[in-house]
Amino acid sequence: MKKSFSPADKAAVAIAAIKGELTGSEISSRFAVHPTQIGHWKNQALKKLPEIFSDKRRKENFDDQRITDELYKALGQKNMELEWLKKKIGGLGPS
């Protein structure tokens, strides 16, 4: 039966492999992972590391924040308009 590993498990295996303090067979025994899989996860981690520290990621977060701010601003504007209309319509009713 095939065992599934959580992202945290995969990260732990990759970190152990990158550190190099244990041999491949020691990592394989400790985490119950095939040595070939250890190599795949290690390579995958090493490939993605530069992306974590790139400015592209920061720019994407900035863009998301800008869009969120604009949406909150529009929502606030609509709420103010609605309250203004309620006051105007309320003044037109029977006295």
N, CA, C and O atoms as a Tinker XYZ file with bonds, in Angstrom:
   380  protein
     1  N      0.835000   -1.183000    0.000000    73     2
     2  CA     0.000000    0.000000    0.000000    64     1     3
     3  C      0.882000    1.249000    0.000000    63     2     4     5
     4  O      1.894000    1.317000    0.698000    81     3
     5  N      0.481000    2.210000   -0.782000    73     3     6
     6  CA     1.261000    3.428000   -0.937000    64     5     7
     7  C      0.978000    4.382000    0.217000    63     6     8     9
     8  O     -0.180000    4.674000    0.516000    81     7
     9  N      2.025000    4.862000    0.858000    73     7    10
    10  CA     1.888000    5.800000    1.972000    64     9    11
    11  C      1.918000    7.218000    1.415000    63    10    12    13
    12  O      2.726000    7.531000    0.540000    81    11
    13  N      1.035000    8.074000    1.924000    73    11    14
    14  CA     1.064000    9.472000    1.484000    64    13    15
    15  C      1.750000   10.302000    2.558000    63    14    16    17
    16  O      1.630000   10.030000    3.753000    81    15
    17  N      2.456000   11.296000    2.114000    73    15    18
    18  CA     3.219000   12.153000    3.009000    64    17    19
    19  C      2.660000   13.567000    2.965000    63    18    20    21
    20  O      2.307000   14.069000    1.898000    81    19
    21  N      2.582000   14.198000    4.114000    73    19    22
    22  CA     2.120000   15.583000    4.180000    64    21    23
    23  C      3.232000   16.500000    3.664000    63    22    24    25
    24  O      4.390000   16.090000    3.591000    81    23
    25  N      2.886000   17.723000    3.311000    73    23    26
    26  CA     3.934000   18.667000    2.897000    64    25    27
    27  C      4.997000   18.862000    3.975000    63    26    28    29
    28  O      6.176000   19.032000    3.664000    81    27
    29  N      4.583000   18.838000    5.240000    73    27    30
    30  CA     5.551000   18.983000    6.331000    64    29    31
    31  C      6.508000   17.796000    6.380000    63    30    32    33
    32  O      7.700000   17.967000    6.635000    81    31
    33  N      5.986000   16.587000    6.134000    73    31    34
    34  CA     6.840000   15.390000    6.100000    64    33    35
    35  C      7.849000   15.491000    4.956000    63    34    36    37
    36  O      9.034000   15.203000    5.128000    81    35
    37  N      7.364000   15.899000    3.801000    73    35    38
    38  CA     8.239000   16.030000    2.635000    64    37    39
    39  C      9.330000   17.066000    2.896000    63    38    40    41
    40  O     10.487000   16.873000    2.522000    81    39
    41  N      8.945000   18.170000    3.545000    73    39    42
    42  CA     9.918000   19.219000    3.862000    64    41    43
    43  C     10.971000   18.690000    4.826000    63    42    44    45
    44  O     12.156000   18.980000    4.662000    81    43
    45  N     10.561000   17.926000    5.820000    73    43    46
    46  CA    11.509000   17.373000    6.795000    64    45    47
    47  C     12.507000   16.444000    6.111000    63    46    48    49
    48  O     13.700000   16.473000    6.412000    81    47
    49  N     12.016000   15.625000    5.197000    73    47    50
    50  CA    12.893000   14.713000    4.460000    64    49    51
    51  C     13.863000   15.522000    3.593000    63    50    52    53
    52  O     15.060000   15.239000    3.570000    81    51
    53  N     13.350000   16.519000    2.887000    73    51    54
    54  CA    14.195000   17.339000    2.023000    64    53    55
    55  C     15.263000   18.078000    2.823000    63    54    56    57
    56  O     16.417000   18.162000    2.402000    81    55
    57  N     14.874000   18.609000    3.973000    73    55    58
    58  CA    15.840000   19.329000    4.814000    64    57    59
    59  C     16.922000   18.390000    5.316000    63    58    60    61
    60  O     18.102000   18.739000    5.321000    81    59
    61  N     16.522000   17.202000    5.735000    73    59    62
    62  CA    17.513000   16.222000    6.192000    64    61    63
    63  C     18.484000   15.879000    5.066000    63    62    64    65
    64  O     19.684000   15.737000    5.299000    81    63
    65  N     17.970000   15.746000    3.857000    73    63    66
    66  CA    18.825000   15.413000    2.721000    64    65    67
    67  C     19.750000   16.577000    2.366000    63    66    68    69
    68  O     20.917000   16.372000    2.032000    81    67
    69  N     19.227000   17.784000    2.439000    73    67    70
    70  CA    20.039000   18.965000    2.114000    64    69    71
    71  C     21.136000   19.160000    3.151000    63    70    72    73
    72  O     22.266000   19.495000    2.796000    81    71
    73  N     20.822000   18.956000    4.421000    73    71    74
    74  CA    21.826000   19.114000    5.481000    64    73    75
    75  C     22.986000   18.147000    5.291000    63    74    76    77
    76  O     24.139000   18.495000    5.546000    81    75
    77  N     22.680000   16.933000    4.845000    73    75    78
    78  CA    23.724000   15.952000    4.605000    64    77    79
    79  C     24.301000   15.320000    5.855000    63    78    80    81
    80  O     25.326000   14.643000    5.779000    81    79
    81  N     23.676000   15.521000    6.998000    73    79    82
    82  CA    24.175000   14.937000    8.244000    64    81    83
    83  C     23.909000   13.437000    8.307000    63    82    84    85
    84  O     24.613000   12.707000    9.006000    81    83
    85  N     22.889000   12.974000    7.575000    73    83    86
    86  CA    22.540000   11.556000    7.527000    64    85    87
    87  C     22.768000   11.043000    6.117000    63    86    88    89
    88  O     22.711000   11.805000    5.152000    81    87
    89  N     23.024000    9.759000    6.005000    73    87    90
    90  CA    23.168000    9.155000    4.680000    64    89    91
    91  C     21.769000    8.937000    4.094000    63    90    92    93
    92  O     20.767000    9.011000    4.804000    81    91
    93  N     21.722000    8.672000    2.806000    73    91    94
    94  CA    20.446000    8.410000    2.154000    64    93    95
    95  C     19.716000    7.245000    2.778000    63    94    96    97
    96  O     18.497000    7.292000    2.942000    81    95
    97  N     20.447000    6.193000    3.131000    73    95    98
    98  CA    19.792000    5.029000    3.734000    64    97    99
    99  C     19.290000    5.338000    5.149000    63    98   100   101
   100  O     18.259000    4.811000    5.566000    81    99
   101  N     20.010000    6.186000    5.886000    73    99   102
   102  CA    19.547000    6.582000    7.220000    64   101   103
   103  C     18.253000    7.412000    7.128000    63   102   104   105
   104  O     17.326000    7.223000    7.916000    81   103
   105  N     18.211000    8.319000    6.166000    73   103   106
   106  CA    16.997000    9.125000    5.963000    64   105   107
   107  C     15.855000    8.217000    5.535000    63   106   108   109
   108  O     14.726000    8.353000    6.006000    81   107
   109  N     16.165000    7.291000    4.639000    73   107   110
   110  CA    15.153000    6.350000    4.148000    64   109   111
   111  C     14.567000    5.533000    5.292000    63   110   112   113
   112  O     13.353000    5.342000    5.357000    81   111
   113  N     15.406000    5.056000    6.182000    73   111   114
   114  CA    14.941000    4.265000    7.325000    64   113   115
   115  C     14.152000    5.114000    8.315000    63   114   116   117
   116  O     13.100000    4.699000    8.801000    81   115
   117  N     14.660000    6.286000    8.606000    73   115   118
   118  CA    14.027000    7.143000    9.609000    64   117   119
   119  C     12.636000    7.608000    9.174000    63   118   120   121
   120  O     11.707000    7.634000    9.981000    81   119
   121  N     12.494000    7.974000    7.899000    73   119   122
   122  CA    11.227000    8.525000    7.425000    64   121   123
   123  C     10.388000    7.537000    6.618000    63   122   124   125
   124  O      9.291000    7.877000    6.173000    81   123
   125  N     10.890000    6.321000    6.425000    73   123   126
   126  CA    10.194000    5.289000    5.645000    64   125   127
   127  C      9.875000    5.787000    4.236000    63   126   128   129
   128  O      8.741000    5.704000    3.764000    81   127
   129  N     10.919000    6.310000    3.579000    73   127   130
   130  CA    10.796000    6.859000    2.231000    64   129   131
   131  C     11.840000    6.181000    1.348000    63   130   132   133
   132  O     12.957000    5.914000    1.790000    81   131
   133  N     11.477000    5.910000    0.122000    73   131   134
   134  CA    12.419000    5.307000   -0.827000    64   133   135
   135  C     13.513000    6.323000   -1.153000    63   134   136   137
   136  O     13.226000    7.513000   -1.289000    81   135
   137  N     14.759000    5.872000   -1.278000    73   135   138
   138  CA    15.873000    6.789000   -1.561000    64   137   139
   139  C     15.663000    7.638000   -2.818000    63   138   140   141
   140  O     16.071000    8.798000   -2.852000    81   139
   141  N     15.038000    7.078000   -3.836000    73   139   142
   142  CA    14.784000    7.852000   -5.052000    64   141   143
   143  C     13.851000    9.022000   -4.755000    63   142   144   145
   144  O     14.029000   10.121000   -5.281000    81   143
   145  N     12.856000    8.775000   -3.906000    73   143   146
   146  CA    11.907000    9.831000   -3.549000    64   145   147
   147  C     12.602000   10.932000   -2.772000    63   146   148   149
   148  O     12.285000   12.110000   -2.938000    81   147
   149  N     13.540000   10.558000   -1.931000    73   147   150
   150  CA    14.309000   11.545000   -1.162000    64   149   151
   151  C     15.020000   12.496000   -2.118000    63   150   152   153
   152  O     15.002000   13.712000   -1.929000    81   151
   153  N     15.635000   11.935000   -3.130000    73   151   154
   154  CA    16.329000   12.756000   -4.127000    64   153   155
   155  C     15.390000   13.700000   -4.856000    63   154   156   157
   156  O     15.742000   14.851000   -5.114000    81   155
   157  N     14.194000   13.221000   -5.191000    73   155   158
   158  CA    13.214000   14.065000   -5.885000    64   157   159
   159  C     12.795000   15.237000   -5.002000    63   158   160   161
   160  O     12.755000   16.381000   -5.455000    81   159
   161  N     12.486000   14.948000   -3.748000    73   159   162
   162  CA    12.040000   16.011000   -2.843000    64   161   163
   163  C     13.163000   17.008000   -2.555000    63   162   164   165
   164  O     12.920000   18.209000   -2.433000    81   163
   165  N     14.391000   16.502000   -2.448000    73   163   166
   166  CA    15.537000   17.389000   -2.222000    64   165   167
   167  C     15.707000   18.331000   -3.410000    63   166   168   169
   168  O     15.863000   19.539000   -3.232000    81   167
   169  N     15.677000   17.780000   -4.618000    73   167   170
   170  CA    15.832000   18.603000   -5.820000    64   169   171
   171  C     14.697000   19.614000   -5.958000    63   170   172   173
   172  O     14.915000   20.762000   -6.345000    81   171
   173  N     13.490000   19.174000   -5.639000    73   171   174
   174  CA    12.335000   20.057000   -5.715000    64   173   175
   175  C     12.498000   21.230000   -4.736000    63   174   176   177
   176  O     12.208000   22.375000   -5.084000    81   175
   177  N     12.957000   20.945000   -3.530000    73   175   178
   178  CA    13.157000   21.994000   -2.522000    64   177   179
   179  C     14.238000   22.971000   -2.969000    63   178   180   181
   180  O     14.064000   24.186000   -2.876000    81   179
   181  N     15.341000   22.440000   -3.447000    73   179   182
   182  CA    16.436000   23.299000   -3.882000    64   181   183
   183  C     16.027000   24.175000   -5.071000    63   182   184   185
   184  O     16.458000   25.323000   -5.182000    81   183
   185  N     15.202000   23.630000   -5.944000    73   183   186
   186  CA    14.740000   24.380000   -7.114000    64   185   187
   187  C     13.821000   25.534000   -6.713000    63   186   188   189
   188  O     13.861000   26.600000   -7.329000    81   187
   189  N     12.993000   25.327000   -5.683000    73   187   190
   190  CA    12.015000   26.340000   -5.269000    64   189   191
   191  C     12.582000   27.375000   -4.293000    63   190   192   193
   192  O     11.976000   28.433000   -4.120000    81   191
   193  N     13.699000   27.114000   -3.663000    73   191   194
   194  CA    14.244000   28.042000   -2.667000    64   193   195
   195  C     14.462000   29.461000   -3.199000    63   194   196   197
   196  O     14.062000   30.410000   -2.525000    81   195
   197  N     15.065000   29.653000   -4.353000    73   195   198
   198  CA    15.264000   31.023000   -4.830000    64   197   199
   199  C     13.947000   31.793000   -5.021000    63   198   200   201
   200  O     13.902000   33.012000   -4.855000    81   199
   201  N     12.892000   31.073000   -5.369000    73   199   202
   202  CA    11.585000   31.692000   -5.567000    64   201   203
   203  C     11.058000   32.314000   -4.274000    63   202   204   205
   204  O     10.385000   33.345000   -4.301000    81   203
   205  N     11.364000   31.689000   -3.161000    73   203   206
   206  CA    10.897000   32.167000   -1.868000    64   205   207
   207  C     11.443000   33.559000   -1.573000    63   206   208   209
   208  O     10.765000   34.379000   -0.952000    81   207
   209  N     12.650000   33.821000   -2.013000    73   207   210
   210  CA    13.316000   35.081000   -1.698000    64   209   211
   211  C     13.253000   36.095000   -2.835000    63   210   212   213
   212  O     13.921000   37.127000   -2.770000    81   211
   213  N     12.479000   35.828000   -3.858000    73   211   214
   214  CA    12.433000   36.729000   -5.010000    64   213   215
   215  C     11.523000   37.926000   -4.756000    63   214   216   217
   216  O     10.619000   37.868000   -3.923000    81   215
   217  N     11.776000   39.016000   -5.488000    73   215   218
   218  CA    10.955000   40.219000   -5.401000    64   217   219
   219  C      9.602000   40.010000   -6.053000    63   218   220   221
   220  O      8.649000   40.721000   -5.732000    81   219
   221  N      9.496000   39.048000   -6.961000    73   219   222
   222  CA     8.242000   38.765000   -7.650000    64   221   223
   223  C      7.159000   38.448000   -6.637000    63   222   224   225
   224  O      6.027000   38.915000   -6.767000    81   223
   225  N      7.489000   37.677000   -5.654000    73   223   226
   226  CA     6.536000   37.283000   -4.622000    64   225   227
   227  C      6.060000   38.506000   -3.839000    63   226   228   229
   228  O      4.875000   38.624000   -3.527000    81   227
   229  N      6.978000   39.406000   -3.525000    73   227   230
   230  CA     6.639000   40.619000   -2.799000    64   229   231
   231  C      5.720000   41.497000   -3.648000    63   230   232   233
   232  O      4.779000   42.096000   -3.129000    81   231
   233  N      5.988000   41.573000   -4.941000    73   231   234
   234  CA     5.182000   42.370000   -5.859000    64   233   235
   235  C      3.766000   41.797000   -5.939000    63   234   236   237
   236  O      2.796000   42.556000   -5.952000    81   235
   237  N      3.635000   40.476000   -5.994000    73   235   238
   238  CA     2.318000   39.852000   -6.043000    64   237   239
   239  C      1.527000   40.174000   -4.783000    63   238   240   241
   240  O      0.333000   40.462000   -4.856000    81   239
   241  N      2.190000   40.126000   -3.624000    73   239   242
   242  CA     1.522000   40.460000   -2.367000    64   241   243
   243  C      1.092000   41.921000   -2.351000    63   242   244   245
   244  O      0.018000   42.251000   -1.848000    81   243
   245  N      1.939000   42.804000   -2.909000    73   243   246
   246  CA     1.613000   44.227000   -2.974000    64   245   247
   247  C      0.396000   44.443000   -3.860000    63   246   248   249
   248  O     -0.499000   45.209000   -3.503000    81   247
   249  N      0.348000   43.775000   -5.015000    73   247   250
   250  CA    -0.787000   43.892000   -5.924000    64   249   251
   251  C     -2.068000   43.403000   -5.265000    63   250   252   253
   252  O     -3.115000   44.038000   -5.399000    81   251
   253  N     -1.999000   42.294000   -4.560000    73   251   254
   254  CA    -3.166000   41.766000   -3.854000    64   253   255
   255  C     -3.653000   42.762000   -2.811000    63   254   256   257
   256  O     -4.857000   42.977000   -2.672000    81   255
   257  N     -2.733000   43.365000   -2.083000    73   255   258
   258  CA    -3.097000   44.332000   -1.041000    64   257   259
   259  C     -3.735000   45.568000   -1.668000    63   258   260   261
   260  O     -4.703000   46.105000   -1.131000    81   259
   261  N     -3.199000   46.022000   -2.803000    73   259   262
   262  CA    -3.749000   47.191000   -3.484000    64   261   263
   263  C     -5.182000   46.930000   -3.933000    63   262   264   265
   264  O     -6.051000   47.786000   -3.767000    81   263
   265  N     -5.429000   45.762000   -4.494000    73   263   266
   266  CA    -6.779000   45.392000   -4.943000    64   265   267
   267  C     -7.733000   45.319000   -3.752000    63   266   268   269
   268  O     -8.863000   45.804000   -3.822000    81   267
   269  N     -7.277000   44.717000   -2.670000    73   267   270
   270  CA    -8.105000   44.620000   -1.463000    64   269   271
   271  C     -8.450000   46.005000   -0.935000    63   270   272   273
   272  O     -9.596000   46.257000   -0.561000    81   271
   273  N     -7.466000   46.912000   -0.902000    73   271   274
   274  CA    -7.710000   48.272000   -0.430000    64   273   275
   275  C     -8.734000   48.992000   -1.303000    63   274   276   277
   276  O     -9.611000   49.689000   -0.793000    81   275
   277  N     -8.620000   48.821000   -2.621000    73   275   278
   278  CA    -9.570000   49.451000   -3.541000    64   277   279
   279  C    -10.989000   48.907000   -3.332000    63   278   280   281
   280  O    -11.958000   49.665000   -3.385000    81   279
   281  N    -11.109000   47.615000   -3.098000    73   279   282
   282  CA   -12.426000   47.018000   -2.867000    64   281   283
   283  C    -13.053000   47.531000   -1.566000    63   282   284   285
   284  O    -14.248000   47.823000   -1.526000    81   283
   285  N    -12.248000   47.640000   -0.507000    73   283   286
   286  CA   -12.763000   48.177000    0.751000    64   285   287
   287  C    -13.188000   49.635000    0.583000    63   286   288   289
   288  O    -14.202000   50.056000    1.138000    81   287
   289  N    -12.416000   50.401000   -0.180000    73   287   290
   290  CA   -12.758000   51.804000   -0.442000    64   289   291
   291  C    -14.097000   51.891000   -1.175000    63   290   292   293
   292  O    -14.951000   52.697000   -0.808000    81   291
   293  N    -14.285000   51.060000   -2.216000    73   291   294
   294  CA   -15.534000   51.058000   -2.977000    64   293   295
   295  C    -16.702000   50.633000   -2.088000    63   294   296   297
   296  O    -17.791000   51.199000   -2.183000    81   295
   297  N    -16.484000   49.655000   -1.239000    73   295   298
   298  CA   -17.522000   49.192000   -0.333000    64   297   299
   299  C    -17.926000   50.298000    0.644000    63   298   300   301
   300  O    -19.111000   50.510000    0.902000    81   299
   301  N    -16.942000   50.986000    1.175000    73   299   302
   302  CA   -17.227000   52.104000    2.075000    64   301   303
   303  C    -18.009000   53.200000    1.380000    63   302   304   305
   304  O    -18.938000   53.765000    1.958000    81   303
   305  N    -17.642000   53.507000    0.142000    73   303   306
   306  CA   -18.350000   54.518000   -0.646000    64   305   307
   307  C    -19.809000   54.118000   -0.850000    63   306   308   309
   308  O    -20.706000   54.946000   -0.693000    81   307
   309  N    -20.049000   52.863000   -1.197000    73   307   310
   310  CA   -21.422000   52.378000   -1.417000    64   309   311
   311  C    -22.228000   52.434000   -0.126000    63   310   312   313
   312  O    -23.412000   52.773000   -0.152000    81   311
   313  N    -21.608000   52.109000    0.994000    73   311   314
   314  CA   -22.308000   52.173000    2.280000    64   313   315
   315  C    -22.703000   53.611000    2.616000    63   314   316   317
   316  O    -23.797000   53.856000    3.125000    81   315
   317  N    -21.810000   54.559000    2.328000    73   315   318
   318  CA   -22.127000   55.967000    2.578000    64   317   319
   319  C    -23.287000   56.416000    1.689000    63   318   320   321
   320  O    -24.194000   57.102000    2.162000    81   319
   321  N    -23.270000   56.039000    0.410000    73   319   322
   322  CA   -24.345000   56.393000   -0.516000    64   321   323
   323  C    -25.673000   55.794000   -0.060000    63   322   324   325
   324  O    -26.709000   56.454000   -0.139000    81   323
   325  N    -25.650000   54.566000    0.410000    73   323   326
   326  CA   -26.858000   53.907000    0.880000    64   325   327
   327  C    -27.437000   54.622000    2.093000    63   326   328   329
   328  O    -28.647000   54.840000    2.162000    81   327
   329  N    -26.596000   54.989000    3.045000    73   327   330
   330  CA   -27.057000   55.714000    4.223000    64   329   331
   331  C    -27.642000   57.071000    3.836000    63   330   332   333
   332  O    -28.659000   57.487000    4.390000    81   331
   333  N    -27.009000   57.759000    2.895000    73   331   334
   334  CA   -27.507000   59.050000    2.424000    64   333   335
   335  C    -28.888000   58.891000    1.791000    63   334   336   337
   336  O    -29.787000   59.693000    2.043000    81   335
   337  N    -29.051000   57.852000    0.969000    73   335   338
   338  CA   -30.348000   57.612000    0.335000    64   337   339
   339  C    -31.421000   57.269000    1.371000    63   338   340   341
   340  O    -32.561000   57.719000    1.255000    81   339
   341  N    -31.066000   56.486000    2.367000    73   339   342
   342  CA   -32.020000   56.158000    3.420000    64   341   343
   343  C    -32.511000   57.413000    4.141000    63   342   344   345
   344  O    -33.696000   57.529000    4.455000    81   343
   345  N    -31.597000   58.354000    4.402000    73   343   346
   346  CA   -31.973000   59.595000    5.073000    64   345   347
   347  C    -32.902000   60.421000    4.192000    63   346   348   349
   348  O    -33.892000   60.976000    4.668000    81   347
   349  N    -32.572000   60.498000    2.886000    73   347   350
   350  CA   -33.383000   61.279000    1.953000    64   349   351
   351  C    -34.783000   60.668000    1.793000    63   350   352   353
   352  O    -35.782000   61.388000    1.802000    81   351
   353  N    -34.848000   59.366000    1.651000    73   351   354
   354  CA   -36.146000   58.692000    1.471000    64   353   355
   355  C    -36.937000   58.769000    2.763000    63   354   356   357
   356  O    -38.155000   58.941000    2.729000    81   355
   357  N    -36.275000   58.647000    3.892000    73   355   358
   358  CA   -36.950000   58.738000    5.184000    64   357   359
   359  C    -37.598000   60.101000    5.388000    63   358   360   361
   360  O    -38.648000   60.188000    6.023000    81   359
   361  N    -37.002000   61.157000    4.868000    73   359   362
   362  CA   -37.550000   62.506000    4.979000    64   361   363
   363  C    -38.738000   62.731000    4.055000    63   362   364   365
   364  O    -39.485000   63.688000    4.254000    81   363
   365  N    -38.937000   61.887000    3.056000    73   363   366
   366  CA   -40.024000   62.045000    2.103000    64   365   367
   367  C    -41.306000   61.344000    2.533000    63   366   368   369
   368  O    -42.362000   61.567000    1.940000    81   367
   369  N    -41.226000   60.526000    3.526000    73   367   370
   370  CA   -42.383000   59.755000    3.978000    64   369   371
   371  C    -43.436000   60.632000    4.649000    63   370   372   373
   372  O    -43.217000   61.828000    4.846000    81   371
   373  N    -44.587000   60.036000    5.003000    73   371   374
   374  CA   -45.656000   60.803000    5.655000    64   373   375
   375  C    -45.210000   61.376000    6.987000    63   374   376   377
   376  O    -44.450000   60.747000    7.724000    81   375
   377  N    -45.688000   62.578000    7.289000    73   375   378
   378  CA   -45.290000   63.255000    8.527000    64   377   379
   379  C    -46.303000   63.058000    9.614000    63   378   380
   380  O    -46.124000   63.561000   10.723000    81   379
